[in-house]
């Protein structure tokens, strides 16, 4: 468990001044009207598209691999929209970390919460399957208003950002666990906690299975979902959080828990998780984090790099 962060005098050293300046800028902007920030985010995303071509290239390649039948003009349009949403995510971080409860709570629209209540009925823990949508910081903050939860966490390399990030992400939830602390996660689930887990990125070859994801037949897929589901007395429940196009907030939707999971057939089980990932992405593909090299790990060292043209 990560303890509540404390301010340290070393955070004022000159090497952190640029960090404080950047954070102060984001904090000031976070008080602007919501729609203004969405507009600023889109502009920032267009700058990303034009001046940070590597990220656009990764998003483009991910979409080409996932949807090989999609016309090139549609792919390019989706890349532009995706980078705009990436820009919006920058400003959403400020909203998630610093907005007062009354301001951010009114942006929440919850659906299917009865599935969460049903999963907790017998006092079981709940392993929430989250996905890397660009509003993830807001999702974490908003979830605390439904039911405070526990989350896995990767420390930031910058000490000041580590302090601010831990403080911000813990505002409406319970506590965080180091992402490698498997025992701590299992204990939380056994104690009946709700714990978020993200199974949809490429984590390498360790503790993974190569399973289908969209048109890629062998995508590196973590078996962490199976480890937690098998090792703890918990339900496995997917949840999504999408930003509304009309600027009225976010739709958080809980889905029915996975029945008979895990089955013991690891390939079938992780494929089932990937099918849920596909279902979520197809709803709002422009809001997914396509700038991550999702298919970088290949089954064999000799396999060609899918990101080299």
C-alpha positions in Angstrom: 0.0 0.0 0.0 1.3 3.5 -0.9 1.0 5.9 2.0 -0.5 9.3 1.6 2.2 11.5 0.1 3.9 14.2 2.2 5.5 17.4 1.0 9.3 17.4 1.3 11.6 20.5 1.4 13.7 19.0 -1.4 10.7 19.5 -3.8 11.8 23.2 -3.8 15.2 22.6 -5.2 16.0 24.3 -8.5 15.9 21.1 -10.5 12.1 21.0 -9.9 11.3 24.6 -10.7 10.3 23.8 -14.3 8.0 21.0 -13.0 6.3 23.4 -10.6 6.0 26.0 -13.4 4.3 23.5 -15.7 2.1 22.2 -13.0 1.1 25.7 -11.9 0.2 26.5 -15.5 -2.0 23.4 -15.7 -3.6 24.2 -12.3 -4.5 27.7 -13.4 -6.0 26.5 -16.6 -8.0 23.8 -14.8 -10.3 26.6 -13.4 -11.4 27.7 -16.8 -14.8 26.7 -18.1 -15.0 23.0 -19.1 -15.8 23.6 -22.7 -12.9 26.0 -23.1 -10.5 23.3 -21.8 -12.0 20.8 -24.3 -11.4 23.3 -27.1 -7.8 24.0 -25.9 -7.2 20.3 -25.8 -8.3 19.8 -29.4 -5.9 22.6 -30.5 -3.1 21.0 -28.5 -3.9 17.7 -30.1 -3.7 19.2 -33.6 -0.2 20.5 -32.7 0.7 17.0 -31.6 -0.5 15.7 -35.0 1.6 18.2 -36.9 4.7 18.5 -34.8 5.0 15.1 -33.1 4.7 12.8 -36.1 6.1 9.7 -34.2 3.0 9.5 -32.0 0.7 9.9 -35.0 2.6 7.2 -36.8 2.2 4.8 -33.9 -1.6 5.5 -33.8 -1.8 5.1 -37.6 0.0 1.8 -37.5 -2.1 0.4 -34.7 -5.3 1.3 -36.6 -3.9 -0.3 -39.8 -3.0 -3.5 -38.0 -6.3 -3.6 -36.1 -8.6 -2.6 -38.9 -6.9 -3.7 -42.2 -10.1 -3.1 -44.2 -10.6 0.4 -43.0 -10.0 2.9 -45.9 -6.8 5.0 -45.5 -8.8 8.3 -45.4 -10.9 6.9 -42.5 -7.7 5.8 -40.7 -6.2 9.3 -41.1 -9.4 11.0 -39.9 -9.4 8.7 -36.8 -5.7 9.5 -36.2 -6.5 13.2 -36.2 -9.4 12.8 -33.8 -7.4 10.5 -31.6 -4.6 13.1 -31.3 -7.2 15.8 -30.5 -8.5 13.6 -27.7 -4.9 13.1 -26.5 -4.6 16.8 -26.2 -7.9 17.0 -24.2 -6.5 14.3 -21.8 -3.7 16.7 -20.8 -6.3 19.2 -19.5 -8.5 16.4 -18.0 -5.6 15.5 -15.7 -5.9 19.0 -14.1 -9.7 18.5 -13.7 -9.2 15.1 -12.2 -6.6 16.2 -9.7 -7.8 19.6 -8.6 -11.5 20.2 -9.3 -13.6 20.3 -6.1 -16.0 17.4 -5.7 -19.1 19.6 -6.5 -17.7 20.6 -9.9 -16.5 17.2 -11.2 -19.3 15.1 -9.7 -22.0 16.8 -11.8 -20.2 15.6 -14.9 -20.8 12.0 -13.9 -23.5 9.9 -15.6 -23.6 6.3 -14.3 -25.1 3.3 -16.0 -25.4 -0.3 -14.9 -24.3 0.2 -11.3 -26.6 -2.6 -10.3 -24.0 -5.0 -11.8 -21.4 -3.6 -9.3 -23.9 -4.0 -6.4 -24.7 -7.6 -7.5 -21.0 -8.5 -7.6 -20.5 -7.2 -4.1 -23.6 -8.9 -2.7 -21.8 -11.7 -1.0 -19.0 -9.6 0.4 -16.7 -10.5 -2.5 -14.0 -8.3 -3.8 -14.4 -6.9 -7.3 -11.6 -6.9 -9.9 -12.6 -4.0 -12.2 -11.4 -4.4 -15.8 -10.4 -0.9 -16.9 -9.1 0.1 -20.3 -6.6 2.7 -21.5 -9.1 5.3 -22.7 -7.7 8.9 -22.7 -10.1 10.0 -19.9 -8.6 7.5 -17.5 -7.6 10.1 -14.9 -11.1 11.5 -14.8 -12.5 7.9 -14.7 -10.4 7.2 -11.6 -11.6 10.3 -9.8 -15.3 9.8 -10.8 -15.3 6.2 -9.7 -14.8 7.3 -6.1 -18.2 8.9 -6.1 -19.8 5.6 -7.1 -17.7 3.4 -4.7 -14.2 4.2 -3.5 -11.7 1.7 -4.9 -8.1 0.6 -4.8 -5.8 0.9 -7.8 -2.5 -0.4 -9.1 0.1 2.3 -9.5 3.5 2.9 -11.2 5.6 5.5 -9.4 6.7 8.5 -11.4 10.4 9.1 -11.9 10.1 12.8 -11.0 9.7 13.2 -7.2 7.5 16.2 -7.5 5.2 14.6 -10.1 5.2 11.5 -7.9 3.9 13.6 -5.0 1.3 15.4 -7.0 0.2 12.3 -9.0 -0.3 10.2 -5.9 -2.2 13.0 -4.1 -4.4 13.7 -7.1 -5.2 10.1 -7.9 -6.1 9.4 -4.2 -8.6 12.2 -3.8 -11.8 10.2 -4.0 -10.6 6.6 -3.7 -9.1 4.5 -0.9 -5.4 3.8 -1.6 -3.0 2.6 -4.2 -0.8 -0.5 -4.5 2.5 -0.7 -6.3 1.8 -2.5 -9.6 4.3 -5.3 -8.8 2.7 -5.9 -5.4 0.7 -8.9 -6.4 0.3 -10.0 -2.8 -1.1 -6.6 -1.7 -3.6 -6.7 -4.6 -4.8 -10.2 -3.7 -5.2 -9.2 0.0 -7.3 -6.2 -1.0 -9.6 -8.3 -3.1 -9.8 -11.0 -0.4 -10.9 -8.2 2.0 -13.8 -7.3 -0.3 -12.3 -4.2 -1.9 -12.9 -3.0 -5.4 -9.6 -2.9 -7.3 -9.0 -1.6 -10.8 -6.8 -3.4 -13.3 -5.8 -2.6 -16.8 -5.3 -5.7 -19.0 -5.1 -4.1 -22.4 -1.5 -3.0 -23.1 1.6 -4.8 -24.3 3.6 -5.8 -21.1 6.2 -7.9 -22.9 6.6 -11.7 -22.8 6.6 -12.3 -19.1 3.4 -13.7 -17.8 1.6 -13.2 -21.1 -0.2 -15.3 -23.7 -0.3 -14.4 -27.4 -4.0 -14.1 -28.2 -6.2 -12.5 -30.9 -6.9 -8.8 -30.7 -8.8 -7.3 -33.6 -7.0 -8.5 -36.8 -3.8 -9.3 -35.0 -3.8 -13.0 -34.4 -1.1 -13.0 -31.8 -1.1 -10.0 -29.5 0.9 -10.1 -26.2 -1.8 -10.3 -23.6 -1.2 -10.3 -19.8 -2.3 -13.2 -17.7 -2.6 -10.9 -14.7 -6.4 -10.9 -14.9 -6.4 -14.7 -14.5 -3.9 -14.5 -11.6 -6.0 -12.1 -9.6 -9.3 -13.7 -10.5 -8.0 -17.2 -9.6 -6.1 -16.2 -6.5 -8.7 -14.0 -4.8 -12.3 -14.4 -3.8 -13.5 -11.8 -6.3 -15.8 -11.1 -9.2 -14.4 -9.8 -12.5 -16.4 -6.8 -13.8 -15.7 -4.6 -16.9 -16.3 -0.9 -16.7 -15.9 1.9 -19.3 -15.9 5.7 -19.1 -16.4 7.8 -22.2 -16.4 11.5 -22.7 -19.7 12.8 -24.1 -19.4 14.7 -27.4 -21.9 17.4 -26.3 -19.7 18.6 -23.4 -22.0 17.5 -20.6 -19.6 15.1 -19.0 -18.8 11.4 -18.9 -20.7 8.1 -19.2 -19.5 5.5 -16.8 -21.0 2.1 -17.6 -20.6 -1.1 -15.5 -21.2 -4.4 -17.3 -22.3 -7.8 -15.9 -19.5 -9.8 -14.2 -17.8 -12.5 -16.2 -19.4 -15.8 -15.4 -17.4 -19.0 -15.0 -14.1 -17.1 -15.1 -11.4 -18.2 -15.2 -12.2 -21.5 -16.7 -8.7 -23.0 -16.6 -8.2 -22.6 -20.3 -5.8 -19.6 -20.2 -5.9 -18.9 -24.0 -9.7 -18.9 -24.0 -9.8 -16.7 -20.9 -7.5 -14.0 -22.1 -9.2 -14.1 -25.5 -12.4 -13.3 -23.7 -10.8 -10.3 -22.0 -9.5 -9.1 -25.4 -13.0 -9.4 -26.8 -14.2 -7.1 -24.1 -11.4 -4.7 -25.0 -12.5 -4.8 -28.6 -16.2 -4.2 -27.6 -15.1 -1.1 -25.5 -12.9 0.3 -28.2 -15.4 0.0 -31.0 -17.8 2.2 -29.0 -15.4 5.2 -29.0 -12.3 4.4 -31.0 -11.2 8.0 -31.1 -10.9 8.1 -27.3 -8.6 5.1 -27.0 -4.9 5.4 -26.3 -3.7 4.3 -29.8 -0.3 6.1 -29.3 1.0 3.1 -27.3 2.8 0.4 -29.4 0.2 -2.2 -28.5 1.7 -4.9 -30.8 5.4 -4.3 -30.2 6.1 -7.8 -28.6 6.1 -10.6 -31.1 5.8 -14.3 -30.3 9.4 -15.0 -31.5 12.5 -12.8 -31.4 12.9 -13.4 -35.1 9.5 -12.1 -36.0 9.4 -8.8 -37.9 8.8 -5.6 -36.1 5.2 -4.5 -37.0 6.2 -0.9 -36.5 9.0 -0.9 -39.1 7.7 0.0 -42.6 
